[in-house]
């Protein structure tokens, strides 16, 4: 197996690692996917939900209408992952399923946590491609084709929406922007990557990639995104960042829960713990 901390080539057209997948000393050159192959792929669009009864139905239907109109893939399903909700979110999701079982699915867990919800569902999914996004649809659905096509065309294993690329468009509060920029700056310094936005909740990945990194994903909350990206990065998977149109549009009861000092400190601690874990993972893999 190649060293975990192998040198990563600079981005080419937004791609990290170029157009190959390096695993166990093997370089596999990927050929473009035919229309028939693409039509056979199963894609799941996952919406982790906790106490979102006010926006769940409307936004799930917005996503449904968009996917129906775009025809990016034939075999797709929207999966609502209820985690720790104490409102009517589960009942609303079940109603969606009852109306169209082919296009909607409900997965429910008792405990709360975005990372926990996604890990538990992904580990049971049979989909070829897994997409996840926040239920508030802060990222414009118009960005979905650019998120999904690199995987459908076999050009990437993980695609990340970024709010911090030159062509990104964002409308957000000063404090949220500050936290994001501070976090990404320190994550680059501490973890040694050159990605622009680890925490944007708009990502697509192959199930093969998830199966490979799953044993290393420990966080059950928001740091899950960083773990997923960083372990994919250091295992040599092909990552592409795409600019997104991100809009902070929150109703009064759904104000951001960001607490600047507390959250920045928590993120920094997680980054240092992850750096230590990467050291031991590297040491283990170099010894086998």
Secondary structure, 3 states (H helix, E strand, C coil): CCCCCCCCCCCECCEECCCEEEECCEEEECCCCCHHHHHHCEEEEEEEECCCCCCHHHHHHHHHHHHHHHCCCCEEEEEEEEECCCCCHHHHHHHHHHHCCCCEEEEEECCCCHHHHHHHHHCCCCCCEEEEECCCCCECHHHHHHHHHHHHCCCCCEEEEECCCCCCEEECCHHHHHHHHHHHHHHHHHHCCCCCCCCCCEEEEEHHHHHHHHHHCCCCCCCHHHHHHHHHHHCCCCEEEEECEEECCCCHHHCCCCCHHHHHHHHHHHHHHHHHHHHHHHHHHHCC
